[in-house]
Amino acid sequence: MIRNESNPEESFIGFLQVDRLGIIQYASPQAEYLLDCRVDKADVSLMTVAPNIGRQVLLCMEQELHSNAFVAREKERDIEVLVSTMMHDSLPQGALCFLRDIKNAAEAARNLPPIKEMHLQFQALLEHSGYGIYILDGRGIILKVNDVAADLIRLDKDQVIGKSIFKLVDLGIMEEVLTPAILKTKKPLTRPLWAIKSNKYIMASGIPILDEQGEIMFVVVIEHDMTIVKELRAQLNQAKQVAETIRGELSDRNLLELENSEIIAISPAMKQVLTVLLKLTRMDVSNILITGESGAGKGYLAKFVHQHGLRKEQPFISINCATLPEMLLEAELFGYEKGAFTGASETGKAGLFELANNGTIFLDEIGDLPFSVQAKLLKVLDDGEIRRLGGTKSIKVNCIVIAATNLNLEDLVQKKTFRKDLYFRLNTFPVRIPALRDRQEDILAMAKFFLKKFNETYRQKKRFSERCIEEFLAYDFPGNIRELENLIKNAVVIKEKDLLTGILPANRIQSAVSMEAPPQKQAHVFRGLQEDLLEFERKRIEHAMEQFDNTRDLARYFRISQSSVVRKLKKHGLSF
């Protein structure tokens, strides 16, 4: 099969590759020289050209020895032979034979180690290397592979040896491999690869080994797991982007503490709200009035003010003014003395203002505060002191007061259900939080935040489909953040499939669609054919993923290969 005349002085070691029947598949020029033959046609048996060596090689494979070394005499030459059996599924499939003329080798013995020692060194390098190593023949058949390389694709060595490297792509194990390009160009190549089966990113370098004719004898591929490096780099880039965004929008404040604040502010309107609040916290001011629709996140902002203020180590006390009747509310806020009313504690009780001393008190739903209690609250704001129910002495308190409401306090003042002087006192630093529909940039980020939160809480792996995201962006969320949070919590707990394809109830989806559709006909926006085809393909795949839960069934459904399905899922950002 090799047709070449070679100067025997050029190399000490010859090389042969035979199949399991002893038929020569490849013979280097030095091997032809040592055996005094020419292997220039197919089906040439080693037993024919070198019977003594051939018997030993066949015996080695018959006894299923992984390697063997011996000396045989062929045509008045004493030839040292090292046999390395190629195994697949624990059965011999052929052998690699290294040959050396002992007489010539003796002349170089001082500089060249014995061939068996060289083989042992090679095996040690192969098996104990921290890198994955493949050795392939000129057709892309895997001859040798070490444990590291097999682990990178989650296969055993026996499942790989003797197989074509192209099968790894066809079976959906690898997205692509280096060898085809190397066999085509006969040049070294380095490229990042993705192992689909193990979800690992690999940096691979392949080197072709050429014979004297310039034909490829072997391809050696060395691989290194880059998954951790890629993940760290992605995290670093994400951290840099976050840092740049924060620095650009809030350059006057160190906002590293925002990581745990659960405040998402991507929209300009919300960023402006946080800018104002951060300035107020730095000044340690009181009487902040937060207004906005129900469920918009007023409670989150109150906690944000406390956590980023000078009193963050002190108590944060919260009360909903709409949940208690007048007498109980007054007792909760200001406390009471022994015997102040029927059922009062024998020892009396400190009020929430006392408990919040030196810290922050948050008065939610302040618009529902009974009129009779409003006067006492005004006195606290004016004088900084309270008097317990049934008590005679004043108690000094010093706390930040934050109030919130979804009502229009000016209208309540006009209706005389809310004191004008209290309104102006509370409204010293007004902050209006925008409704969720007015900060669409935050919807997707919030949805991902809540999805991650509830996945961790309930140990799930739910994820949004493209359809689900489109519904979110089309819906107006009258319940604001609270509605979004509860919808996602319900979906994580109730939905069976990991891919969430529809979270909004049918009546809300219809509402979202009707909001999107304008009353009058609009001009159609034409897209390119390629965009339409991609959109159609993605929707077909998503629909099929609702019926099947693995790539094998999808491939059978679409009548394409499993590797094609894997590539299409990756292209559209979909996964099971």
N, C-alpha and C positions, 0 to 999 in steps of 0.2 A: 504493500500500500504506500510505503515511502519509496520514492524513486530519486535517489540522490547519491552521488559519490562524494565521500568526505575524507579529508586528511585525518588519519587516526591519531595524529599528534595533537589535534585540536581539542580532544576531550578524553578523559579517562573513563567516564561512566557512560554506558549505553542504557537505553530505556526501551522496554517492551510493554505493550498492553494487550492482553488476551481475554477472550470471553470465557464462559464457564466450560466450554468444550475444548479450550486450548487453541482456538483459531486466532491468529494474530490480527489485531485491530490497528495496531500502530507499531512501527519499528523505527527508532532513530538511526541516523547514519552510523553512529558508533556501534550500535547493536548489530547492524548488518555487517560491519567490519569484523567484529569479534566472532560472529557466527559464520563468517565467510559465505554470505548468501545475499540475495536481493529479494525483498518482499515487495513485489511490484504488481501483485494481483490479489483479488479477494480469495477467501477460503484457503489461505495457506496455514497449515497446522504447525505449531511449534514442535510437535513430535517429529515432523518431517525434516525440519532444518536443524534441530538440535534435540535428538531423542533423549539424551541423558538429562538435560535441563527440563524438557517437556514432561518426563515422567515425574520428576520431583514437584513441578508446579501443579500438575493435575492431582498428585497425592496430597499436596497442601490444601487444595480446594476440597478434595474428597473428605479429608479429616476436619474440614471447617476451621483450619488454623487462621488466625488473623494475620500472622506474619511468620516467616521462616527464613533462615539463612543457611546456605550450603555452598560447597565447592564441587563443580562438575567439570569433567574433561570433555571438550568438544574440539575435534580437528586439531589435535596436538596443542591445545591451549587449556590451561587451568583457569577456569572462570569462576569468580566469586559472584554468587547470585543472592539477592535479597528479594523475597516475594512478599507483597502486601495485598491480601485478599480484599476484594470489594464485596461487602455484604449488604444484603437488602432483605428485610423481614427475617433476619438471622440465617439466611441462605446465601452461599457464594454466587456471585453473578459474574465474576471475572477476577483478574489479578493484574497488578502492576509489578513489573520485574525490573530491577536495577542490576546491571551487569558490569563487571570490571575484570580486566586481565590482571591476574595476580602478579605476573612477571613485571608488567609495566607499572602496576600499582606499587610494587616493592621499591621501585626507584624513587617514588615520591612519598614513601611511607612516612618519612620524617616530617613532612609538611601537611599530609592529608590523612585524616583519621579514617579508620576502617569504615566500610560502607554500612555495616550494621550499627555502628555507633552514630553515624550520620542519621540513619533512620530513626534511632531512638531519640536523638536530639529533635528531629522534625516532629515526631509524635508528641514529645513533651511540649514543644512550642504550640502545636495544634490544640492539645487538650487543656493546657493550663494558661492559655492566653486569656486576658480579660476582654478581648475583642472577638466578635463572631467571624469565623473564617470558612469560606467555601473554596473548594477546588473543583473546577468543571473541565470537561473535555471540549474539543473544538466544535461540538454540536450543542453544547449547553447542558449536557448530562452531568448531574452532580456526582462526583467521584468520592469526595471527602467533605465532611462538615463536622464542626465541633459542637459541643453542648451549648455554648453561648449563642451561636447562630441559630440553633434549633429552638432554644428558649425564646429568642426574640420573635419568633413566629408561632410559638406555642405548639410545636410539633416535636415528636421524637426523631432522633437521627435516622432510625430505620425507616421512618415514613418519608424521608427526603432522599437518602442515598439511592442512586440508580434512576431517579426520576429526572425528567426534564425541568429546568428552571422555569420554563414557560408555564408549566402546570400550576405554579404558585399564583400566577395571575389569573389563569382560567378558573381556578377553584375559589377565587375571592380571598386568598390568603394575603397576597400583596397587591397593592395598587399597580405597581410597575416594578421592573427589575433592571439592573444595569447591563446584564450580559448581552441582550440583543444588539444594543448600540456598540458594545465592544467588539462583538463578532463581525459587525458590519464595517467599523472604521479601523479595527486593529490598533486602537489607541487607548491609553489609560483614560479613565473617566471617574469623576467624583460627583456625587449627586445625593441630595436628601431624598429618602423614600418613606412611604407610609405603609406599615404593616396593618392591614385591615383587621385581621383576626385578633391580633393582640392589642390593637389601638396604640401602637408605638411608632414614634418618629425615629428614623435611622439615618445616620450619615454613612454612606457606603462608598468605598473606593475599589475599583476593579482594574487589574493589570493583566494584559494578554502576554502569554509566554509563547514566543515564536520559534519555529525550527529554522534550519539553514535556508529553506526555500521561502521563508517569510510567511508561512502558514501557521495558524494558531494551533499549538499543541494543548495548552491549558489556559484557563482563565482563573486567576486568584482574586477573590473578592473578600475584602475586610470591612466589617461593619461595627459601628459604635452606636449604642443607645443614646439618642439625643432627646428623649421624651422629657426628662426632668429639666434639661437646659431650655427646651422650648417653652415649657410651662413657666419657668422662672422668668424667661425673657418676656413672655406675654404678660405676666403679672407686673413686671417692672415697667413695661410700656403703659399698661393700664394705670399704674400708680403715677407715672409721669403725667399722663393726660389729666388725671383727676387733680394732681397738684397744680398743673398749669391753669386748669379751669378755675380752681379755687383762688389761686393767686391773682388771676386776671379780674375776677368779679369782686373779690373781697380782699384786696391787697392790703387793706389797713388792719387786718386781723389775722392772727394765727388760728386756722380752722382745723387743725389736725384732730381736735376733739369731736368733730362732726361725724367721725366714722361710726360712733355708737349712738348717735342722736335720733336715728330713724327719721330724719328729715330729708326728703328728696326734693332738690331744687335745681331743675334743669331749665325750666322756663324763665325768661327774664322777669316776669311779674313776681314769681316766688323768690327769685334771687334778691330782688329789691326789698321784699318783706324781711328776709333774713339779714340783709345789710342794716336795715333800720333797727331790728331787734338787737343785733350785736352791738350797735352803738349805744342803745339804751342800757344793755347789761354792763357795758364798760363804765357807764356813768352811775350805776347803782340807783337808778330812778324808780319811783313807785307810780301807782295809778296808771297802769297800762290797760287800755281797753281794746280787746281783740274782737272784731266783728266778722261775720261771714255766715254762709249757709250752714245748716245742720249737717254734721258729718264731714265738714271741710278740713278738720284737723286743728281746731282751736286749742284743744287740750295738749296736743303734741307741741304746739308753739309755746304754751305756758311752761311746760317742762323744759323746753329748749332754753327759754330765758333763764330759768333757775340754774340749769346745768352749766351754763356758760357765764353765769354772773359771779360776783364776788362772794356770794353767800351759798355757793353750791355745796359746801360741807354742812350747811345748816338744814333744818327741816323744810320739806315741801308739803304743804297741807292743801288738800283739794276738797271742795264740797259743791254739790249740785243744788242750787237754790230752789229748784222746781220740784224736788223730791220729798220735801218735808213740810208738814203743816206749820203755820206761823209760830206757835208756842215752842214746838220742838226745834225749829230752825233757829229761833232766837237763843234758846238754851245751848244749842250746838255751837253757835258762833261766839257767844260771849260768856258761856259757862253759867253756873248757878251755885248758890250757897245752900247749906243744909236747911231743909224744910221750905225751900222756895216755892214748891208746888206739890200737889199730891203725887206720890210716887217718886219724888226726888231722892237721890242717894243721901244716906245719913252723913256722908263726909263731904258732900258737895262735889263739884266737878269743874275742871278747868275747861274753858272754851277753846275753839280752834285758833282764835287770834293769839291766845296765850301759848298754845302749842307751837304756833308758827313764829314765835318771838325770835328775832334775829335771822329768820329765814324768809320763806315766801308763802303767801296764801293765795290760792286760786279760787275765785268765786265764779263758777260756771253758771250759765243761764241766769245772769244777773237781772235780766229784764223781767223775770218771774218773781223777784224778791218782793215779799209783802210790803205794802206801803208803810205800815207801822214800824217795820224793822229798818226801813230806809233811813229814818232820822238817826237811829243809833249808829248805823254804819257811817253816816256822814260825820258824826262826832268823832268816831275812830280815825277817819281820814284827816279831819281838821286838827284834832288835839293829840292824836297818838296814844289814847288811853281808852280802856273799856271798864265797864262796871257790870259785875255778874248779876244775874237775876236774884233778887232777894238780898243783894249786898249793898253796903253803904260806902265802901271805899273804892277809889279809882285805881286801876292797875295800868302802869305804863307798858306799852308794847311798841316794838320797832320791827316792822316787817314790810317786805315788798308786797304790794297789793296788785294782783292781775285779775281783771274781770273779763268775761266773755259772754256774748249773746248772739243769737241768730235773729233777734228782733230789731226793729228800727226804734231806737230809744227816743229819737226826736218825735216820732209819732206818738209814743207813749207819754211823752211830756205834754204834747198838745192835748191828749185825751185825759191828762191829769191823773194818770195811773203810775207815773214815775216822777219823782221830784226833780225839778229843774236844777237846783243847786247840787244835788248828788250827781246828776248827769254831767255837769260841767266839771265837777271834781274828779269823777272817774275818767273823763274823756281828756285828761291832760296829754296823754300820749296815745292817740288812736292808731290802730293798725288794722287794715282790712285784708283778710286772707281771701284770695280769689277762689272761685268755685273750680272744681276739677275740670269741668268742660272748657274753662277759660285758660287752662294750662295743660293743653294736650301733650306738650313735650314731656310732661311728667307721668302720663298715664302708663306707658309701657315700662318705664323704670320702676314705678310703684308696683305694677303687676308682677314683675320679675322679683322684686323684693319680697312681696307677700308669698309668692310661689316658693321661693327658697325657704322662707321662714316656716311655712306650714309643711313643706317636704321634710324639713329637719324635725319638726315637732312630731309628725305622724309617721316618720320613717318611710316616706314615699319617694318616687322618682318621676313625678308627673312633669310634663312639659307642654308648652303651648304650640298649637299648630298655627299655620299662617292664617287660616280662616278665623281662628279664635282672636288673633291679634287685630285682624280687620274689623271684627265685631266691636272690640274694645274702642278702637279709634273712631268708629261711627256712632257710638252710643253717647248720650249726653250725661249719664250718671247723675240723676237728680238727688241720689243719696250720697253723692260725693265719695270721699275716701272710704267711709264706713261701708258703703254699698259694695265698692270694689273689693275690699278686704273680705267681706262676708261671702261674696260670690266665689272668690278663689278658695277660701277655706272650705266651703261646701263642696267644690269640685274636687279638691285634693282628697277629701274624706270619702265622698260618695261615688265618684266616677270609677269604673272598673279599669278602663284602659289607661296606660301611662300617657298617651298622646291625647291632650284635651282639644277636641275639635269643636265643641260648642258649650259655652258656660252660661251665656245669657238665656233665660227662659224664652219660650217662643213669643210671648207677647212683647217682651223687651226687644227681641231681635226685630220684630215687625216695626216697633217704634223707632229703632235705630235706622232701619231701611227707609221708613217714611221721612225721617229727618234728612236723610241723605238725598232723597229724590226731590228735586225742585218742582214747583207747581207748573212751570212752563218748560217746554221742550228746549234742551240745550244742544248746541252744536256738538257732534260726536268728535272725540279726540282720537285720531287714528294712530295706531302704533305700528311698528314694523312687524313683518311676518315672523321674524325670529322671536320677538318678544311674546307674540301671541302663542306660538308653538310651545315655548318654555312654560308659559302660564298654564296652557292646556295640559302639558305633561305633568307639571307639579300637582295640579288638582286631581288628575287621574291617579297619581301615586298616593296622595293623601286619602282619597276615597278608598283605594285598595287596602291601605294600612289600617282602616277601620275594620276590615274583614280578616286580615292575616296579621300574624305577629312575628314573622321571620322572613328573611330574604329568599329562602328556598321556595316557599309558597308563592311569594311575589313573582319570582322568576317564572314559575310554572304558570301563574295567572296571565302574565304578560307575554309568555312564550319567548323569553330571551334568557341569556345566561345569567347565572347568579352574580358573576363579577360585574356584568352590565348594570344589574340592579343596584349593587353596592356603589358603583360610580355615580349613578343617577341620584341616589339618596344623598351622597356627599355633595353633589353639585347643587341640590336644592336645600341643603342644610337640614335634612330630615334624618331621623334615626328612630329605632325601636326603643 
